[in-house]
Amino acid sequence: MKAILLYPVFPDTFWSFKHALKFIRKRASLPPLGLLTIASMLPADWEKRLIDVNVRKLTDGDLDWADVVLISAMAAQQASSYELIARCKAAGKTVIAGGPLFSTQLEAFPTVDHFILCEAENLLPEFLNDFENGCARRIYSSPEFPNIHQTPSPMWGLAELKRYATMSVQFSRGCPFDCDFCNITTLFGNRPRTKTGAQIVRELDGLYQVGWRGLIFFVDDNLIGNKQQLKQDLLPALIQWKNQHPGISFNTETSINLADDAELMRMMVEAGFVTVFIGIETPDELSLAECSKKQNRGRDLLDDVKKIQNAGMQVQAGFIVGFDSDAPSIFQRQVEFIQKSGIVTAMVGLLQAIPETGLYRRLQQEGRILRHPTGDNVDGTTNFIPRMNRELLNRGYKSILRRIYAPKPYYQRIRIFLREYHPPKVKASFSWDNLKTLVYSSIRLGIVGRERVQYWNLIIWTLFKRPALFQTAITLAIYGHHFRKVCQAIGI
């Protein structure tokens, strides 16, 4: 059996980093970790070929070669998924689909032959047995959450690693919190299930053996969901591994209560974590209560961000406007919080209602759902009727992005962050790749770009004030270019 593992195009969003990737000559931020893991679960005698359309085209030759196509996608990849599935079916191929997009919009893909709608560890063996015996059902689903101690390492050899900026691994699934707008607990449960530290070390060893020496993203929706397991197992294993493999660093996602645990922050920094993404959402207590974001309530969120930055990790964050509780003042409050915090990478989105969430069910009962969400909450759209006047909401949303990503406030925020950021033992270093990026950014941003004054001011300030963070400053300047290009694409 010959199988294509197919990953659709990810649209140009804030998190695609499409315009930033050009500076480092990469095609995509991350490989499709789910498909690479699925590849390891398929029969050993199957021939496998990964086609990530973000880094290379699906050719007629690929389709001629294949017997079956396994496609996985998130909601934001919907348009590309339609096109690719139609092409595969026109070529007479059996299509097997799984992932978040198909779990919530199964009815939108009538030509798909088989759906694996939940975690593959529970379902794929049964499907493969039925498929081999010619009696496979169209839909495979299970309410059970699998133990992921036996999940195999991803098949890294299928990916064209040099085309990616970052690699990815996963330690846990699930989150102990139940935010009203989030579907993570529906998909993966409230009790985080973890791999063992030894499993993660094997995955990292596999990446190292195929030559990876860059950044690795732990894709967990909340890495600190099970603090005990993290402190007792994963972090000690990572610290030991990191000491033997210098030059590797990690990013991840956590909840804001990370700021409460100085020991945990210290261990994460020692293990090599340099950036954490946190869902801050809003500085408004009423809106936090409305969306059941209990872990963010009653806190000094600004001080929490500073604690994490001071500990040695950059904070990236998500923000949302469009809650029923939001007053017109929320737009100014969001801007002020973001600027004061020094959160350079601030993803501000319009609230969208995702199927199978508390928010969706409530809005559906109130007759306010208009359509399925796009899956891209920074595209300037929402899929329900908001309480606030829609024109006011859209205008206020665009004003936030305009004000935080204009060159002057954006570069001010970089300086605020660099003053607060205190990573341990940072040494200024330059590789030939770094030098090429510096030259290209100096031309594109420092000569051609409308931010050229701010760019050179940042370069000079960093060289004198925080020279060890020079490469970080350049990276953040490049991110700003990407964010402004995305803003332009949505009419800002």
N, C-alpha and C positions, 0 to 999 in steps of 0.2 A: 504494500500500500504506500502510495506517495502522497504526502500531505503538505499543503501550504498553510502556514500560520500567518494570518493576514491582519495587519493593523492599519486602520484607516487614517486619513489625514486629520491632524489636529489643527483647527482653525487658528488664525492669527489673533491670539488673545494676550493679555498681560502675562500669562504664565507659559506661553509658548516660547518666549524670549527669541522669537524669530529674527528680529532686527539686531539683537545683541549677538546672536550666534555667528553672524557674518564676520564679526571682529576677530573671532578665534577659529574661523574656517570650519565650523561644525554644521551639521544638518538638523539635529534635533537635540533637545535637552536630555531626554531619558529614553532608554529602550523599553519595549513593552514587557515588563517583568512578568505579568500574568501569563502571556503566551510562552515565554521562555520556560516558565515553570511547568505549564501544561505539556510542553514538548518532552520534558523529563518523565511525564506520567504516561505518555503514549507507548505502545509496544516497541520494544527495542529493534524489531525487524522492520518497522516503518521507516521510510526515508522522509526526512523533514527539511523544509526550506522556510525560513522566516522572511516574509516580505513586509517590511515596515515602509509604508508608502510615504512616510515623512522623510525617509532618507534615500529611497530608490523606487522606481516605478514598477508596477505590476505589468509584466510583459505578456504578450500572447504566448511566448515560449514557456513562461512559467505555467500558464494555464494548460497548455498542451501536455506538459510534464505531469501535472497533478491528477490524482484521483479524487481527493476530497479537499475542501477548504475549511479551516477552522478560523473564525473571525471573532475578535473581541473588541469592544468599544465602550467608551463613556458617552454620556448624552451629548457632549459638545461635538462628537464625531459623527453625528447622525447623518448629515448630508453626504459625507464621503462614504458612509456605510451603505446607503441606498445605492449609490453609483457602483460600488465594488461588488455588492451582492448581485445586482442586475447583470453585471458583466460576467460574473462567475456562473450564474444560471444560464446565461446565453451560451456559454461555452459547455454547458451540459454537466457541470460539476455539482456534487453533493455539498451542501453548505451546512455547517454546524456552527451555531452562534452561542456566545455566552458573554457575560460581563454586565455592568450596570445599565447600559442602554437597553439591552434586550430584556432585562429583568423587569423594567418598568414600561416598556413600549413594545411588548411582544406582538400585539395585534397590528402594528405598523409594518411588519415584515412578513407578509403572507407567503413569500416564496422560499423562506428558509426551511430547510428539511428537518432539522433537529435543533432544539434549544436545550442548553445546559444552564439552568437559571439560578443555581445557587453554587456554593463552593464545590470545586471539582473533586476534592478528595473523597467526598461521599458519593458522588454521582458518576464520575467518569468510568470506574471499573464496570459498573452495571451497564452503562451505555455501550462501552466497547464490546462487552460480551454479547449484548443484543445485536449490535451492529455486525459483528462477525457472523452471527447466526441468522442474519437477514430479518430480524424481528424488532428492530429498534423503534421505540415510540417517538413521537414528535417532541414531547415535552418531558424533561427530567427535572424534578424539583424535590427538595427535602427541607423540612423545618429544623432538622438537626444541624448543629454547628460542629464541624469535625475537630478532632484533636490534631493539631498541626505539627506534632513532634515527628511525624513520619513524612512530612512534606519534603520532597526531594529538592536538591539544589537546582537552580535554573540552568538551562543548557546554554551557557554563555557562548559556546563555539558557533552558534547559529547567527549571532549578532555581529554586524560590522562595527566593532567597538570604536574604531577611529572616527566614526561619523557622529559620535555622541559627546556631549559636554560632560555628562555625569552618568554614573551607574546607579543601580538601585537594588536594595535588599529589603526584606520585610521581617520584622521580629514578632509583631503581634497583630491580632485582628480584634476589633471591638473597642468600645469606649465606655467607661463607667458613667458618663454624663448622658443626658437625653435632651439635647437642645431641640426646640420645637421645629426648626426648619431643616434639620439634618437627618439624613437617612442611614447614617452609619450603623446605629444600633439595630435598625430594621434588617440591614444586610448582614451584620456580623455580631450582633448581640451586645448586652450591657456588661458582660463579664469578659474582660480581655483574655484571649487565649494567646499563649506565647510559644515560640520555638525555644529551644535550649541555647545557651551561649555556645555550646559546642557546634550546634547546627550552623549558627551564624558564622562562626570561625571557619567552618568548612566552605561556606559560600564565599567568604572573603578570600580564603586561600585559592579558591577556583578563579576568582577575578584576578588575583595577583599573578597566578600561573599563566593566564592568557595575556599578561602584559599591562593590566590596568594599574595606573599610578596616580589617578586623579581623585576628584571628589566623589563620594558615595552618599546617596540619599536613602535614609531609612523612611520608607513610604508609609509607615504606620500613621493612622489618623490621630493617635495620641500615644506617643512612645511611653509616656509616664503613667499610662492607665493602670498598670500593675507595678507600682513602685518597688514593692518587695522583691519581685522577680528581677526587676531591672538592677537594683542595687546588689542583690546577692549572686546573680548569675551573669547577666549580659555584660554589665559595665566592667566587672573584674576581668572577664574574658577579653573584652575589647581593649582594656588598658594594657594587658599583657601582649595582645596581638599588635597593638599600636607601637609598643616599644621595640618590637622586632621588625616592624614594617613602617619606617618613617616616611613622611611625605604624603600619607593618606589622611584625609579629613572627612568629617561626616556632617550632613544636614539632617533635620527631621522636623516633625510637627509635634507640639505639646500643648497642654492647657496652661493657663496663666498661673495656676497654683504651683508651677515649677519654682516661682519666685519665693515660695514659703520654705523651701528646703535647700539650705546652703550646702549641705553635704552632697545632695544629689547634683546640684549645679557644679560643684567642684569635681565630682567623679566624671560627669559628662565632659567637662572641659579636658580633664586628664585623658579621657578616652579618645579625644579628637573631635568632639562636636564643636562646630564653629558658628552654626546658624540654626535658629529654631523659628518655625512659623507658628503663630499663635492666633486663634480666633478671638480678637478683642471685640469685634462687632460694633460696639457703640459705647460712648461715655454716659449715655442716658439710662438711669436706673429703672425707669418705667419700661423702657423698651427691653432691657435685660430681663426684667420680670416677665414681660409678655412672651418672650421666646424661651423661657425656662433656662436661661443661661446662668444657673445658680452659682457656678464656680467663679463667675465674674462679678457677682453682686457684693456690695458692701466693702469694696476694696479701693485702695488708691492705685488705680490701674497705671497711672503715670509712674508712680514710684516703683511698681512691680517691674515695669519695662526697664527702668534704670538699673534695678538690682541685677537683672539678667545680663544686661549689657556690661555692667561693671564686673560681673563674674567672668566675662570673656566670651559671650555668645551674642552674635548679632540677632536682633529680633526683626523678623518680617511678620506682617500681620494682615488679617482680613478685617474689613469694616463693611457694615451694611446700612443702607438707608431704605426707608419704605415700610417700616413697622407702623402698625396702627397708632401706636403711642407717639410717634415722631411729630414734633411741632416744627414749624418753619425754621426755628432757631437751630435745628440739628445740623444744618449744613455748615454753619459757622463753627459750631462746637466740634464737629469732626475735623475740620481744617486746623483749628487751634490745638486739638489733642495731638494730631499727627505731627504738626510742626514742633511742638514742645517735646515730644517723645524722642525725636531723632529716628523714628522708624522710616528708613529711606524707602524700602520696598513696601508700600502700603496698597493693598488691593482693596479698593472701595467698589462695592457692587450694589446694584438694586436687588432688593429681596425677590427671590423666586420661590415658588411653592413646588417642592419636589414630591411626586406621588409617594404614598405610603409613609408620609410624615404627619405629625400632629398638626402642623400648619396647613397642609394640603387638605386634611380631613375637615378641619374647622372651616376653611374657606369654601370648600365644596358644599358643606351644609348651609353656608350663607349665600350660596349661588354666586360666588365671586371668582371662580376659576374660569379663565378664558381659553386656555390651551395648555399643551405640555410645555414645560420649561425648555429653554434652549440648551441648558447645561453650561452656559457661559454667563456668569452673573455680572460681568463687566462689559457686556455688549450694549448697555443702555436700554434694555427691555425688561419687562416683567410680565408674568403670565396670569396675573389676577388683577382685579379692580382694587386699587389702593384706597385707603381712607382719605389721604391727602389728595388735593386736586392734582390730577395726573400731569398737567402742564407745569405746575409749580414743582412737583417732585422731579420731573425730568430736567427742568431748568436748574434746580438746586443740585441735583446729582452731577450734572455737567460742570457746574461751577466749582464743585469740590475738586474734580480731576484737573480742571484748568488751573486752579490755584495751587495745588500741591505738586504738579508736574511741570509748571512753568520753570524755566531755568533758574531764576533767582531764588525762589523758595526751596526748590529741589536741592540746589547746591548748598544752601544754608543748612538744610537737614543733614546732608552728608557731614558737614563740619560738626554739628551737634552730636551726631552719632560717634564720630571719630574721637571726640573729647571724652565720651562716656565709655567707650569700648576699651577693655583692658585684657586682651588675650595674653596668656602666659608665654614667656620665652619666644616672642616673635622676633625673627631676624630678617632684615631686609635681604632679599635674594632675587636674582633675575636669571631667567633662562632665555634662550633664543626665541622661544614662543612668546614669552612675556615681552621681549623687546619688539617683536613684530606687532604685537597687539598695541603696544605703546605708540609706535610710529603710526599705525593706521588710525588709532583713536585721536592722535594729535592732529592728523590731517582732517579726518572726518568731523571731529568735534571742535578742535582748536583753531581750524582755519575756515572750514566750510560751514560748520554749524552755527546756529544763532545763539548758542550758549558759549561761544568762544571766550568771552571775557570771564565768565564764571569758571570755565574749564581751567584756564591758565591761572586764575587766582587760587583755585583749589590745588593745582599742582604745586605752586610756590608755597602755599600755606602748609601743605602736607610735608613737603621736603624739609621745612624748617621746624614744624611743630610735632609731626608724627611720622618720621621717615620710614619706620618699620612697617607702617600701614599704607605705604605708597601703592602697592598693587591692589589693595582693597579699595582705595580711593578711585583708581582707574576703572575697576570693575563696576563700581556704583555709578560712575559717570556714564559708562556704556549702557547700563541698565536704564538710566534716565532717557537716553536717546530712544531706546526701544519703547518705553512707556509713552513718550510723546508721539511716536509714530502710530501707536495703537489708538491713542486719543484722537489723532487726526482722522483715522479710519472710521471712527464713530461720530465724526462731526464736531469735535471739540477743538 
